[in-house]
Amino acid sequence: MNLNNMLLMRHELILTTVILILIIADIFTADKNKKSVNYIALGLFALHTVIGFIPLKTGTLFGGMFVTDPMVYGFKNILNTGVLLIILLAISWVNKKGLQNNKVGEFYILMFSSLLGMFFLISSRNFLMLYLSLELSTLPVTALAAYDIFNRKSSEAGIKLILSAAFSSGIFLFGISLLYAAGGSLYFSELEGHIGHSYLSIAGLIMFFAGLAFKISLVPFHFWTADVYEGAPTPVSNYLSVISKAAAVFILMISLFVTLKELKDIWIPVLYGISVLTMFTGNLFALRQKNLKRFLAFSSVAQAGFIMMGMLSADHLAASSVLYFISIYIFSNIGAFGVVQLVALAAGGKENIDDYNGLYRTNPMLSLVLMISLFSLAGIPPIAGFFGKFFLYTSAASKGFYVLVFIAVVNVTISLYYYLLVVRAAFLRKSENPIPYFKSDIFARIGLIIVVIALFLLGLYSPFYDYIDSVTKILNI
Amino acid sequence: MDLTYTVLIPLIPLFVFLLLGLNYKRIKEPVSGYIGTTGLLITALMSFYTAFQYFFNYGKAGGVYQKIYAFNTEWIHFTDTLHIDMGILLDPISAVMLIVVPLISLMVHFYSIGYMHKEPGFTRFYAYLSLFTFSMLGLVLSTNLFQIYIFWEMVGVSSYLLIGYYFEKPSAILAAKKAFIVTRFADFGFLVGILMVSYYAKTFDFKILTDLSFIENLKMQSGIFMGLSVMTWALIFIFIGGAGKSAMFPLHIWLPDAMEGPTPVSALIHAATMVVAGVFLVARLFPAFYFFDDGFALNVVAWVGAFTTLFAAVIAITQNDIKRVLAFSTMSQIGYMMLALGVSGFEGHEGLGFMAGMFHLFTHAMFKALLFLGAGAIIHAVHSNYMQDMGGLRKYMPITNITFLLAALAISGIPPLAGFFSKDEILAAAFENNMPVFIIGYIVAGMTAFYMFRLYYRIFWWNNPDYEHKPHEAPATMTIPLVILALMTILSGFIPFAEFVSPDGAGFHSHIDWSLASASIIIGVAGILLATIFYKKESELPTRFVRAFGRVHKWAFNKFYIDEIYFFITKTIIFKYISGSFAWFDRQVVDGTMNGIGNGTVWISSKIKGLQSGKIQDYAMFFISGVLALIMVAWLLFN
């Protein structure tokens, strides 16, 4: 390994550097200047995001444990953009909460560390590496969930997340060991084609799947989702609902489509059932929620069900449509959570749907962003979310899963109802004391503008889909 | 000939929408009205020019009207045959729509300057109107199924905004939501149909999908499902989408409620343009409807149309809200158009039904918009929607009276007004091809005349109540559109429509068959006479009649309780039993344990209790049982 090869890890190396600089900066900044840590973090991360777009060589490291190809680094760039948006939206929040307990730098250090874990996760082509990076990505988030130490709910969320995560990673590790027993290797490349049908390999497959399903919030591994999203600070819920979910879907797709493709006849029916279960559970729970964060939690559970539908056809089209959907989903959810976070910060923790009555009168722009994000989640054209869903339908329909497409369509209709409830509250309802007008800081505004532009552009500007379609050709399906 | 300029036709309203929508606080009444109307005038002139040029100049090649792509660009590429385009398609039916949509929209824009005077959100109203016009034009000019779907949805969104315009009124919000959700539900049928077409036909393109040799080929290849070709199923699904937008039974429940929107909106959306989108969609795919499985899907269209036309006419007779009478009348007339398409053949004179359906779409747009705008003027004058509050208005509102009368005569099928010609062609087509459908159509013609004149007499004659404020004629901005539409109602029947619009594009000569025409005039006149006896002067007669019919009247008055049936299904079954039980689980099992813990303890102890509350253990138990269940299932699959 020489320096040239190390450059394959450029994303990870730069991010590690950013984290190190932040630790030092945090130590050396006087308490009264803590605010500046925000800007250092933002600046460094923006730089990191931009550098990420410089093309990379393709190759493997550490004997095939770590891989870089256009699909992987393309996806890393998408994750980078998502995290950049999350921190743009979060700065005002961190300033308030972080300064209270003197922990500004910690927020960024933890979030970037978790992101580093995600990077290794999607690059890993070895089950042990995958396990380690999964842990690296989870542990910092549990600390982040408990970041708001003066809030009981936040601490509760942290505890719940770490216990559930520990439990699921135990099962995950057991699944990996069974796969090792069945196939005789931990390397994806060596397992491919050597993992025949046996009780052992199937049990391994399911446990491995359960570990990732936990991260993606698939039913019945989703129970932590609502409690943690509700209790955790909103920027952290935002991160959990998009970045963490997206990375897990990515690696689940690679491992199922490529490494475990021999077991297709097993995992396709399993995914089918999980998909139906997840869509219905997410939607029916979301219908009755009063708290917006809990509502978004169940909505994100339902969205995960749609993603599983897209994976069923297990081919090139499936990979493209899933990645395309996820990229759009990231922006839609960041927009929705972003608005919730800004409102809660400005109006003193108001998070119920009823609190949003009459929001359009007082904060028209914010309401529009909320509407566009929710419409994107609901899949209403011409907003990007519609195209995302459309490709998922196409993918499932191309292998003849018509019944499932029909079920999905029924679910979209249900979901439309509850998304409209929120839009109705903001736009059509009147309130005696609506949330007063407030001005968000410049960073949050930039963040939301980018989200809105992306929500139109990703759908209407077709080269984006073409790009995803071209990079997924690398997959050896 | 370079036709790229046609792109501007839909884009100008879009531009106006953006201009007004982004500056809605800065641009005030009436400037926004002038901007909107001027923008639409330009669009309308360009549309008329394009339609005229198409019909008389370059549309025909070899005696047959061609489908011309004025503009087409590939947008998303799947395979060489399957790709999504955006473009502008000119053919006889889109050219007809290029006359109808901008004309009615222009009238409504102009009329609303007076009608919406001093309404809060005047600018917002014009922004929405422009957005709607853009979407509707995009819909009728679409070159492919996917494009039409996108505009179809945008039409849905903009009509949602317009119905819910009076957002202070809870009923308006409910109506908007209902319209949106019911039509969306239908639209998913449309989407499933599109997916099936894309899979079996491997193209979205209208030119290819309606090409006869392509259809012949596809007939050979496409699979069979439950005795019918898969393409027939796809077309039926697509028709579900059309039936939702066009308020066909049983997806009609949103239309009467949509009358909560401002009256000009009802004229534009719920009379002339959006609600006929379903008819347009069937006409657009007519060759496919006609040729697959010997027109099985087309038969479905005919019967759904026939049933709806009768069903709506019965209800219309019993309603007292003048806008609701018009709404059910619209439903009934659209049923007529569907019926006409449904009984049509393909070649030459056989295509009479197709032509008659499109002709009726055209004439109906004129006189129904006139009726709605007239109703708007009346509501504006007496501040009520109910006919009980009206009567004797002919003295106060002469222009409205005469134009309303003309429109009522037209819809009753009295010559020489427009409705007579188109309705007569529909009846003739049904007579030749489908006797039961003809009989339904014939009876409905009489009922239409009756309820329209019931409406007319109750508004303008009946009695002379003492009005608190003397009703007065509407301002010129409102009466000028009435007069223009009245002229169209008188003249448009004389257009030799069959020369221009026919399924095969070749055109044919249509003659009025006077034996049939006189029969239809007779039943129309009979309906009017009956209404005159009942309603010209205030009397006890109608009440006695209603009493005699007792239960039947009550059923019809309550719209046969279709709304209640839906309500029962959604509210009681879905929400209460299904969603309710999930919510119960969430509350009792998930939250219940947590609620049991006292709130008085300090947070650190609650943290420890959170550990031991059993909640996390519950989660873990669900997790592990999920894993075990999945392993069982997977092992069963393996065996």
Interface residues (C-beta under 8 A of the other chain):
Chain A: R152 S155 E156 I159 K160 L163 S164 F167 S168 I171 H197 Y199 I202 A203 L205 I206 M207 F209 A210 F214 V219 P220 F221 F223 W224 A226 D265 I266 W267 P269 V270 G273 I274 T281 L284 F285 L287 R288 I380 P381 P382 F386 F390 Y393 T394 A397 S398 Y402 V405 F406 V409 V410 V412 T413 L416 Y417 L420 R424 F427 L428 K430 S462 Y465 D466
Chain B: W75 I76 H77 Y149 I150 E153 M154 V157 G164 F167 E168 I173 A176 K177 F180 I181 R184 F185 F188 L191 V192 L195 M196 S198 Y199 F575 I578 S579 F582 A583 D586 V590 W603 S606 K607 G610 L611 K615 I616 D618 Y619 A620 F622 F623 I624 S625 G626 V627 L630 I631 V633 A634 W635 L637 F638
